[in-house]
Amino acid sequence: MNILFYRYNSICEPDIIAIMKRLGHTVTEITEEMRNKELGARGQMNLVSAALKKQESQIVFSINFFPVVSEVCNIFHIPYVCWIVDSPVMELYSHSIRNGWNRIFMFDYALYEEFHSENPKGIFYLPLGADYTRLDALIETITKEDEEKYSAEVSFIGSLYTEKCPYNRLKDESSWLKGYLDGVIEAQLKVYGYNFLEECITGQVLQEFKEKVPFYRFPEKANHNDKAVMAHLYLGNKVTEQERLRLLGRVSQEFKLDLYTASDFSPLPKANYRGLARTTTEMPKIFHLSKVNLNFTSKPIRTGIPLRLWDILGAGGFALTNYQSEIPEYFEVGKDLDVYASEEELIDKIKYYLEHEEERREIARNGYQKAKGQYSLELRVKQILQTV
């Protein structure tokens, strides 16, 4: 099969392209948006149209949803296949999601439930996975120098969300609105496995918030779900920011924490800042060589298992993560990985697993074997192509 792959530089793209090629498919890549983020809708349309006219393709594929690509595929009568790997993805509110040639796969079941009725025949639920062909080969190359460089008691790799938090533009400290929303955020910080942010947004709260903060503008042809935008893009990202800063601050006081991030890390003076970790060459080694790998799922991911957790398991690392309701559907808690549901439980479990090395290593092995045997990225890609 000839696959036209529209790229924007997602970290998922190289592994999926490699798997498609291993499965015997021909992949042609459109890469302009990787270099030019100002390309715009017209540029996307011209690139995809020209590629489809130049070479016959059976499907067009992308990570996340591009409305213009969907429209072009609808005109050409070619399946547009995309896999949603992030949340929120604001483009999903576009009316283009209804196009008949769409085949949209969503990793978060709550996201699937929200959008499935928009296109019942074209929207599917499919969790993520890891590419074990690449990861196994990389882990085998670990040297003594790598062990000295990357070994750690506790590691966290990821954003602190301080740069991804438009809620911080709300500066009216004395208003009832700020007090109410800060209270909602504090409450959500204490609850794992259930996201109630959208339920707490009344019409009055939404209207006043839109008057005080530069608010997201939907395209003309879109479902204008302002409550969902406020809940996930504004409040959800703020909860994520506060959770990561507070929990990592506490962890760094109690244990030696290695921190890899591009965010401002000044709020975490006790963390051992290690700079950035290269996604494909360094990150798996860090996961493999760290005794405890922490995962804090972004709050807009309401039920699903985030990519980072698959990355940790794929590298044979021990994962300690916040509770997500989909985790028990795929893994046995305490056997394949472990979860926490409060700050104190997180601290207690880090302490426990640092003191029980054999149990920790066995859990890491179990998680790796189950994820590789049942949920590998290659199996996921096969599922996508078979469904299409």
C-alpha positions in Angstrom: 0.0 0.0 0.0 1.1 3.6 -0.7 0.7 5.8 2.3 1.0 9.6 2.2 2.2 10.7 5.6 1.6 14.3 6.6 4.1 15.3 9.3 4.5 18.2 11.7 7.3 16.8 13.9 5.4 14.8 16.5 7.7 12.4 18.4 5.4 9.6 17.4 6.0 10.0 13.7 9.4 8.3 13.1 8.4 5.0 14.9 5.1 4.7 13.0 6.8 5.4 9.7 9.4 2.8 10.5 6.8 0.2 11.4 4.7 0.9 8.2 7.9 0.3 6.1 8.7 -2.9 8.1 5.1 -4.1 7.3 5.9 -3.7 3.6 4.2 -0.4 2.8 5.6 2.5 0.8 5.6 5.8 2.8 5.8 9.2 1.1 6.3 12.0 3.6 5.2 15.6 3.5 7.6 17.4 5.8 7.2 21.2 5.1 5.3 21.9 8.3 8.2 20.4 10.3 10.2 23.5 9.2 7.5 26.1 8.6 4.9 26.4 11.4 3.4 29.4 9.6 2.3 27.2 6.6 -1.4 27.7 7.2 -4.5 26.0 5.8 -3.8 27.0 2.2 -0.3 25.7 2.3 -1.5 22.4 3.8 -4.1 22.1 1.1 -1.7 22.8 -1.7 0.9 20.3 -0.4 -1.5 17.4 0.1 -3.4 18.1 -3.2 -0.2 18.2 -5.2 1.1 15.0 -3.6 -2.1 13.1 -4.3 -2.0 14.2 -7.9 1.6 13.3 -8.3 1.4 9.8 -6.9 -1.4 7.4 -6.2 -1.9 6.8 -2.5 -4.4 4.4 -0.8 -4.5 6.4 2.5 -3.3 9.7 3.9 -2.0 9.5 7.5 -1.1 12.0 10.3 -0.6 12.2 14.0 -3.5 14.3 15.4 -6.2 15.8 13.2 -5.7 18.3 10.4 -9.1 19.7 9.2 -7.7 20.8 5.8 -6.1 17.4 5.1 -9.5 15.9 5.9 -11.2 18.2 3.4 -8.7 17.4 0.7 -9.1 13.6 1.3 -12.9 14.0 1.2 -12.6 15.6 -2.2 -10.2 12.9 -3.6 -12.2 10.1 -2.0 -9.2 8.8 -0.1 -9.3 7.6 3.5 -7.8 10.2 5.9 -6.4 8.2 8.8 -5.2 10.0 11.9 -4.3 8.9 15.4 -5.0 11.3 18.3 -2.1 11.1 20.8 -2.5 14.4 22.7 -5.2 16.2 24.6 -6.7 18.7 24.1 -6.6 18.7 20.3 -8.7 21.7 19.4 -9.0 20.8 15.8 -11.4 18.0 16.7 -14.1 20.6 17.2 -14.0 21.4 13.5 -17.0 20.3 11.4 -14.4 18.5 9.2 -14.4 15.7 11.8 -17.8 14.6 10.2 -16.3 13.9 6.8 -17.1 10.4 5.5 -13.6 9.6 4.5 -12.2 10.1 8.0 -10.8 7.2 10.0 -9.9 8.8 13.3 -8.4 6.8 16.2 -8.4 8.2 19.7 -6.2 7.0 22.6 -8.4 8.4 25.4 -11.8 6.7 25.8 -13.3 9.9 27.3 -12.2 11.7 24.2 -13.7 9.0 22.1 -17.0 9.2 23.9 -17.1 13.0 23.5 -16.6 12.9 19.7 -17.9 9.5 18.5 -21.4 10.8 17.8 -20.0 13.3 15.4 -18.9 10.5 13.0 -20.0 7.1 14.3 -18.6 5.2 11.3 -15.3 7.1 11.2 -14.1 7.4 14.9 -12.5 4.6 16.8 -10.8 4.0 20.2 -7.2 2.8 20.2 -4.6 3.2 23.0 -1.0 3.9 22.2 2.1 1.7 22.5 5.9 1.6 22.0 8.2 0.4 19.2 10.1 -2.5 20.7 12.2 -3.1 17.6 13.9 0.3 18.2 13.8 0.3 22.0 15.2 -3.2 22.4 18.1 -2.5 20.0 18.9 0.8 21.9 18.8 -0.8 25.4 21.3 -3.4 24.2 23.8 -0.7 23.5 23.9 0.7 27.1 27.5 1.0 28.2 29.2 1.5 31.6 29.5 5.2 30.7 25.7 5.3 30.1 25.2 3.7 33.5 27.3 6.3 35.2 25.6 9.1 33.3 22.0 8.1 33.5 21.5 6.0 36.6 19.3 7.6 39.2 17.1 7.0 42.2 14.1 8.9 41.0 13.7 10.5 37.5 11.2 12.8 35.8 11.3 13.7 32.1 8.8 16.2 30.8 7.3 19.7 30.8 6.4 21.5 34.1 3.6 23.1 32.1 4.6 26.6 33.3 4.9 27.6 29.7 1.6 25.9 28.6 -0.7 27.5 31.1 -2.9 30.3 29.6 -4.9 30.4 32.9 -2.0 32.4 34.4 -3.2 35.4 32.4 -6.1 35.7 34.9 -4.5 38.3 37.3 -7.6 39.6 39.1 -6.7 38.3 42.5 -9.6 40.0 44.4 -12.4 38.7 42.2 -14.9 36.0 43.2 -14.1 34.3 39.9 -10.4 33.8 40.7 -11.3 32.5 44.2 -13.9 30.1 42.8 -11.6 28.7 40.0 -8.6 28.4 42.4 -10.9 26.4 44.7 -12.0 24.1 41.8 -8.3 23.6 40.8 -7.4 22.7 44.4 -10.2 20.2 44.6 -9.2 18.6 41.3 -5.6 18.3 42.5 -6.9 16.0 45.3 -8.9 13.7 43.1 -7.4 11.0 40.8 -9.3 9.0 38.2 -12.1 11.5 37.7 -12.0 14.8 35.9 -14.9 17.1 37.1 -13.6 20.5 35.8 -16.2 20.9 33.1 -19.0 20.2 35.5 -17.9 23.1 37.7 -18.2 25.7 34.9 -21.5 27.6 34.9 -22.7 30.0 32.3 -21.8 32.9 34.6 -18.4 31.6 35.3 -17.7 31.0 31.6 -18.9 34.5 30.6 -16.8 36.3 33.2 -13.7 34.3 32.5 -14.0 35.1 28.8 -14.1 38.8 29.6 -11.0 38.6 31.8 -8.7 36.3 29.7 -7.8 36.2 26.0 -10.0 33.2 25.0 -9.5 30.6 22.3 -11.3 31.5 19.1 -12.9 28.6 17.2 -12.8 28.6 13.4 -16.2 29.5 11.8 -17.1 25.9 10.9 -16.7 24.3 14.3 -18.6 23.2 17.4 -18.1 26.2 19.7 -17.8 24.2 23.0 -16.4 27.0 25.2 -17.0 25.0 28.4 -14.7 22.2 27.2 -12.1 24.6 26.1 -12.1 26.4 29.5 -12.0 23.0 31.3 -9.2 21.4 29.4 -7.1 24.2 27.8 -7.2 26.6 30.8 -8.1 24.8 34.0 -6.8 21.4 33.0 -3.3 22.7 32.1 -3.3 24.7 35.4 -4.0 21.6 37.4 -1.2 19.9 35.6 1.2 22.7 36.3 0.4 22.8 40.0 0.5 19.0 40.4 3.9 18.7 38.8 5.4 21.6 40.7 4.0 20.5 44.0 4.7 16.8 43.8 8.2 17.2 42.3 9.0 19.8 45.0 8.0 17.4 47.7 9.8 14.5 46.0 13.0 16.5 45.6 12.9 17.3 49.4 12.6 13.7 50.3 14.8 11.9 47.6 17.4 12.6 45.0 15.4 13.6 42.0 16.9 13.9 38.5 14.9 16.4 36.4 15.0 16.6 32.6 12.8 19.5 31.3 12.8 22.5 29.0 10.6 24.4 31.4 11.6 27.0 34.0 12.9 24.8 36.9 13.6 27.6 39.3 10.6 26.6 41.5 12.4 23.3 42.2 15.8 24.3 43.6 16.4 21.0 45.3 16.0 18.9 42.1 19.1 17.8 40.2 18.5 19.5 36.9 20.0 17.4 34.1 19.0 19.5 31.0 17.1 18.0 28.1 16.9 14.3 27.2 17.0 13.4 23.6 13.8 11.5 22.9 15.1 8.6 20.8 18.6 8.2 22.1 18.8 9.3 25.7 15.3 9.1 27.2 14.9 5.2 26.9 18.3 4.8 28.7 17.2 7.1 31.5 14.0 5.1 32.0 15.9 1.8 31.9 18.5 3.0 34.4 16.4 4.9 36.9 15.1 3.0 39.9 11.8 4.9 39.9 10.3 6.8 36.9 7.6 9.2 37.7 4.6 9.9 35.4 2.1 12.7 35.9 -0.6 12.5 33.3 -1.8 15.8 31.9 -5.3 16.5 33.3 -6.9 17.0 29.9 -6.2 13.3 29.3 -9.2 12.3 31.3 -9.1 8.4 31.2 -6.4 7.3 28.8 -2.8 6.1 29.2 -0.4 8.8 28.0 2.5 8.1 25.6 5.1 8.7 28.4 3.9 5.7 30.4 4.2 3.4 27.3 7.7 4.9 26.8 8.8 4.0 30.3 7.4 0.4 30.1 8.9 0.0 26.6 12.4 0.8 27.9 12.0 -1.8 30.7 11.7 0.9 33.4 9.8 0.8 36.6 6.8 3.2 36.3 5.1 5.0 39.2 2.1 6.9 37.8 -1.0 8.8 38.9 -4.1 6.7 38.7 -6.0 6.7 35.3 -9.2 4.7 35.0 -8.0 2.9 31.8 -4.8 1.6 33.5 -6.5 -1.5 35.2 -7.9 -2.5 31.8 -4.5 -3.1 30.4 -2.1 -3.6 33.4 -2.3 -5.2 36.8 -1.5 -2.5 39.4 1.3 -3.6 41.7 2.4 -6.3 39.3 3.1 -4.5 36.0 3.5 -0.9 37.3 2.2 1.0 40.4 0.0 4.0 40.9 -0.5 6.7 43.5 -3.7 8.6 44.4 -2.3 11.2 46.8 0.9 13.1 47.6 1.5 11.0 50.7 1.0 7.7 48.8 3.5 8.9 46.1 6.1 9.6 48.8 5.4 6.3 50.6 5.7 4.2 47.4 8.9 5.9 46.3 10.4 5.1 49.6 9.1 1.5 49.5 10.4 0.7 46.1 13.8 2.2 46.7 14.1 -0.2 49.6 12.7 -3.3 47.8 14.9 -3.7 44.7 13.9 -7.2 43.7 10.2 -6.4 43.8 10.8 -3.2 41.8 12.8 -5.0 39.2 10.2 -7.8 38.8 7.4 -5.2 38.3 9.5 -3.5 35.6 10.1 -6.8 33.9 6.4 -7.7 34.1 5.3 -4.3 32.7 7.8 -4.6 29.8 6.8 -8.1 28.9 3.0 -7.4 29.0 3.3 -4.2 27.0 5.6 -5.8 24.4 3.6 -9.0 24.1 0.1 -7.5 24.0 0.2 -3.8 23.2 3.2 -3.0 21.0 3.1 -0.1 18.6 3.5 -2.6 15.7 0.3 -4.4 16.8 -1.5 -1.0 17.1 -0.4 0.0 13.6 -1.6 -3.3 12.2 -5.0 -2.7 13.9 -5.3 0.7 12.4 -4.6 -0.5 8.8 -6.8 -3.6 9.2 -9.7 -1.4 10.4 -9.2 1.1 7.6 
